[in-house]
């Protein structure tokens, strides 16, 4: 390792960034900075490495130093704004400076939108996006962002209207068509989706994109015969996403036996298997295949831990969490029904209360993992190494009267969770508000009961495999405030 030469050190540090070697570079970078304290590039990479290891409280001073030395470098201004946002601090002004330096950068525009939303200025976020999309109608991500924000504002009819406005100008733009279809699918607006498909065909003739999603629509609407006819064109199992939709259709229409060969085909694909395991579990249970017991049947897969004594005082934690719930309604593509979900990654905040929360649940996860059965390379839970415990996402959900989580899975996670902070006083009557694990999506109509029903309690943490179906029963009144996170698969 070359010491004392700032340019050589910078080259090595950049090469190590986002790799396991990055942390080992910090002492040498700090030695170089003692000899070249005005080198903004080294301060920048020093901050980025600390950010990589979730030490944003250490990353921010270095990034602020870099921004003071080089106030006109867009990449540094953006790094500072993004890290402030991730840390749970006000980042609107910082994103404003970054936008002044790079006014057309879509990443900075998206970040400014999130910053405004976090600051409670969602109307400004929507208005700003409207202006930008008026000038840049082909910015596909911007249309997704404004659709998400309008949905969280309670708009249902016309929440995705910006796609139609852009497609009126660019009717053959495939990216716009594809994202419009995805947004309407998340909203489960099947009739609107059929109309969008018909409009796309008029502009672009037929495309596999339209045919597949037409089949999906009719399946979700219960028109089995029509969906069967449309899916016939896609029987060759060469596209994992299309075949997953076929599996859903076969399960919904009572043909689990026909779904098994498709499921087995994609379980052999390491890149796709986690998307298929939830459907495999359902199909195996429906057909009496003993593999479901191997996949989900061991009681040790699900852990229930009362950790209130490890957490910050629950009242103080609840205050911090409530302050982060800025949305007026549920997010578009999540399981929340009748409530709100925080934006961004909760565990990157540098609030001492949130840090204490994060480390408490980290220790509980480590204990849970230590008691899992012996490693089994074929199994989605038992296959990965057992450390380190790293989080791939974290958030809080606040449900109100009648709220619930629809049954869903987190296929990109390893272990998922529910941590209860505040509960209605009458929760628990007739299992209202209870957590269900192993009960497939209601829309599939499979009639499979939960494998486990768990009663919430303040300070109770529930851990379970991310590929298992999970949701909650609705409750009648009060507030249900929780924290949830996904543990990333180690390795």
N, C-alpha and C positions, 0 to 999 in steps of 0.2 A: 504494500500500500504506500503510495507516494504521499509524504507529509510536507507541508510548507508551500507547495505550489497550488494556489487556489484554483487555477484552471484544471489541472490534473485531478484535484480533489473533486471538483464539480462534476467532471466527466464520470468518475467512479461512482459518485453518489447518485447521479441520475440513472446510471446503469443498474444500480441496486434498488432503486425506488420500486415499490410494489412487489418486492421479492423478499424472501426470508432473510436476505443478507442486509437489509436496510438498517436495522437497528444497530448492527455492529459498526456501521459507518459513523455513528454520532460522535464518539470521542475524537476521531480524526477531523471531522468537520469542525468541531468546537475548537480544536487546536489551530486549525487554519483560520478560523474567525478571530482568534486572539491576535494573529499576525495581520489580518486583513478585515478589520471590523466594519469597513464600509462596503464590503462585497455583498450587494443585495441578493445575488444569485445563491450564495451559500446560505444566507438567512432564509431564503425562500425554500430551498430543499431541506434545510434543518426543520422548518415548520411542517413541511409535507411529511417527513418521516414520523414526527411525533403524531401528526394526524392519522397516519397509517396505523399506528398502534393505539388509537383511541385516547390519546393524551392531548385533547384539544386545549386544555388549560395551559399546556406547555407549547403547543403549536402556535397559539395566538400571539404571544409576545414576539416570536421570531417573524411571523408573517407581518405583524404591525411594523416591526423594525424594517423589514424589506420594503414595505409600502412607503415608509417615510423617506427612505434613501432613494427609491425609484418610484415616485408617485404617478408616473405616466406609462407604466408597463401594465397592459391589460391583464396578462395572465396572473400577475401578483395581486392586482386589485380583485380579480375574480376569486382567487384562492382565499383571500382574507374574508370576502363576503360570504363565501360558501361555508367556511369554517365557523364564522360567527353564527350563521343560521343553524348549523349542526349542533353548536354548543348551546343552543336555546337562547341566544342573545339577539338583541335588535340588530338586524342586518339590512334594513331598508336603505339607510344612508350609504352604507358600503356598496350595496348593489347599484345604487344610483351613480356612484363614482365609477364603478366598473362599466356601467352602460354608457357613460359619457365617453369612456376610452374606446369602447367596442360596441357601438349602438346597434349593430346588426347581428350580434352573436346570439344564436337561439338558446344556448345554454345559460347565458346571463339573463336573458329575458325570462326564461322559465324559472330561474332562481329568484328573480325579482318578484315574480308572481307568487311564489311560495313565501317570500319574505313579507309581502303585503298581507297575504292571508294570515300568516302567523301573528302579524301586528294588529289583526282585527280590521283590516282595510280591504275586505273582500270585494266591495263595490268598486274600489279603485283598481283592484287586480283585474276584474272583469272588464272594466272600461278601458284599461290599458291594452288588454289583449284584443279587444274589439278594434281599436285603432290600428294596432300592428297587423292584424289579419286583414284589415281593409287595404293596407299597403302591400302585404305579403301573403296573398291568399293560398299559396302553395306550401306554407309552413304547416305540415301535417301535425306535428306534435302540438302546435299552438291550438289547432282545432280540438284536439283531445283535451288539452288543458282547460279550455273555456267550457267545453261540454261537462267536464268533471265539476268545475266550479258552479255552473248553473244548476247541475243536479243537486249539489250540496246546498244550494240556495232554495231548494224545493221545487224548481222547475221540472216538469215532467213532459208536457207537450212542448215540442220545439226546443228542448235543451240542447240538441245537436244541430240547430239550424245553420250554424256557420258552415257546416259541410255543404249544405245545399247552396248557400250563397257562393262558395268557392267553386262548386261543380257547375254552377250556371255559367261561370267564366271559363272553366277548364273541364269540360264534361268527360274527357277521355283520360284524366289523370288517375292512374291505377292506385297510387298510394292513398289518395283521398278516398277513393271508393273502398279500399280495403279497411282503412281506419274507421270510416263511417259504419261499415258493417260490424266491426269489432265493438264499437261503442254501443250500437243498438242491441247487440247480443248481450253485453254486460247489463244493459237496462232491461233485458227480457221483453223488449217491445217488438214482438214477432210480426205484427201486422205492418208496423212502420218499416221493419226490415224487409219484408216482402215487397213493399212499395219501393224501397231503395234499390233492391235487386232488379225490379222491373225497369226502373229508370236507368240503371247501369246498362242493362241489355240494349235499351234503345240507343244509348250513346256509343257502346263499345261492342255490340253483338254479344254472343254468349262467351263466357269465360268459366274455367273451373271454379274460380272464386264465387261466382254467382250460383252455379249449379250445386256446389257442396252446401252452401249456406241456405239455399232454398230447401234442400233436403232436411237440414237441421231445423229450420223453421217448422216444417210440417210435422216433424217428429215431436218437437216441443209442444206444438198445438194439438197433438194427439191424432193427427191424420196419418195413421200407420201405413195404410195402403199407398197413399201418395208418396210418403217418405221412402217406403220400400222401393218403389219404381225409380225414384231419383237416386237412391244409393246404389242401385245396380251398376251404374257407370263407374263406381269407385270400389269395386270388390277387390281389385288387386291391392294387396297391402304394402304400398310403396310410400305412403305418407302417414307418419305417425299421428299427426293432428286430425286428419280426416278419419283414420281408422278408430281413433278414440271416440269420435262422434258416432261412428257406426256401432261401437260397443255400447254406448249409452242407449242408442236406438234399440238395439237387440235386447238389452236388459229391460228397458221400459216396456217393450212389447211382449215380454214373457218368454224370450228365447235365449236364456242364459247358456244353454248347451251350445248353441250356435256361436255365442260370443267367445267361448273358451279358446278355440284355435287362434283367434285374433289376439286375445290377451296373451296367450303363451308365446306367440311370435314376438310381441313387443317387450315382454319381460326379459327376453334374451338380449335386448338392446340396452346397454348400460346407460346411454344418454336419455332414454325414454321410459325406462322401467318405473321410475318413481311416479310418473303420471298415470301409469296403468295399475299400480298396486291397489288403490282404493276400489277400483272396479273389479280387480281380481278377487279381493276379499268378499265383495258382494256376490259375485258369480259363484265362487267356491262355496259360500254358505248356502246359496240357493240350490246348488246341485249336490250338496253333501260331500263335496271334495274335501278330504282331510287336510289339505294344504292351508285352509283358512286358520286352523288351529296353530299351525307352524307360524303363520304370518301375524296373527293378532291374539291368539288365545292365551298366552302366558300372562298370569296376573302381574308379574314383575314389570311388564311393559308400561303400566300405568302407575304413577306414584302420587300419593296425596300427602302433603306436608303442611303442618300448621307452624308457620314461621313468624308469627306476629312479634315474637320476642327478638328476632334478628332484624326486623324492619325499622325504619324511622317511625315515630309515632303516627298511627294511621290517620289521625285528624290532620296533622301537618302535611302528610303525603297527599291526602285528599284535596287540600287547599291548592297545593302545587299543580296537581293534575287538572282540577277544574279550570284553573287559569289558562291551561293549554287548549281547552276545547273551544275553538273559535268558530267552527262551522255551525250553520243553522240546521243542517240535516245530515243524513247518512251519506257516506261516499258511494260512488257509482259502482265500483268493481270489487266491493268487499261484502262480507256476510252480515254486516250490521243492518238491522231493521228496527226503526223507531229509536234512533239515537245518533250519536256523533262519535267520530274517531279522530284522534290527534294526527296531525300531519308531520311527516319526517320521522326520524329515528329517535325515539325517546331516550335511549340509553347513551346517546352521544352528548346529551346535555351535561353541562359542568356545574349545575346546581348541586350543592352538597347533599341535599335530600335525595335527588335522583341517583347520584353516585352511590350513596349508601344502599338504596334500593337495588341497584344493579349488582353490587357486590354480594348482597345477601342472597339474591336469587342465583348468582353464579355458584356460590358455595352449595346451595341446595341442589342445583343441577349436577354438580360434581359428585355429591353423595348418591344421587339417583343413578347416575351412570355407573358408579362403582358397584352397584348391586344388580346390574343387568346380567342376564345369562351369558354364558360363554360366547365369544365371538363366532359368528357364522357369516362367511364372506358372501353368501347368497342373499342374506336378509337385509332389508333396507335400514332397520334399526341396529341390528347386531353386527353388521359388516364393517362399518367405519372404525378407525381407532377411537379410543375413549378420551383423548385429550388433544388439544386444549379445549376449554369451554369458551367458544366465541359466539357472538350473537349476529344473526344475519338480518334482523329486523326487530323492532320493539315499538309499542304504541299503547295508548290507553283508549278504552271504550266507555262511554257514558250512555247507558240506556235509561229511558224514561218509561212512563206507563205504557204497558203493552209491548215493550221492546223485547227483542230476542236476537240471537244469531241463527241464521239459516244454516243447515248442515253443510259443511264444506271441508276441504283439506288444504294443507300447505305443502305441496309436493317438492318445493325447493328447500324446505327445512329438513332437519333431522329429528329434533324433539320440539314440540309445541307446548303451549302453556295457557293457564288461566290463573291469575292472582287476584283475589277478591279484596277490595279496599273498603268500599261502602256498599251496604245491602239494605233493601227495604225491610222494615221491622217485621212485616208479615210474610216475608219470603219463605217458601218451603211448603206452603199449603198446597196439597195435591201436586207436589213436585214442581210448582211454579218457580221459574228461574234456575232450575237445576241444569247442570252440564250433562249432555248426552255424548257418549263416545261409542262409535261403531254403528250408528244409525245412518244409512245413506240418505242422500238428498231426497226431500219429499217429492220433488218433481219427477223422480224416477218411478215412484209408486211401487216399490218392491215389497213393502210390508215387513221388512226386517226390523226387529226390535233392537234397541241399543244393547251393546255388550256390557255397558256400565252406565249407571246413573249416579252422579255425585252431587251431594248437597253442598252449596256454597257456605262459607263462613268467613268473616273478616280475618284477614291474615292467612288464609288457606291458599296454598299453591298446588295446582294440579299439573303434572307433567305426563305427556303421552306422545306416541309416535306421530310425526307430522303427516304421515300417509293415512292415518285413521280418520274416518269421518267423525266430525264433532260439531256440536251446535248447542243451543240452549232452549229451554222451554220458556214461553212468554210469561210475564207476571203482570199483575193488575195495577199496581201503583207504586210510587216512590222512585228512588234513584238506585241504580246498580252501576257502581264505578269499579272498573277493573283495569289491570295491566296485563298485557300479553306480549309474548316474544317468541321468536324462533331461534333455536340453537342451530348454528351452521354445522353441516357434516364435517367432522375433523378430517384433515388430509385432503 
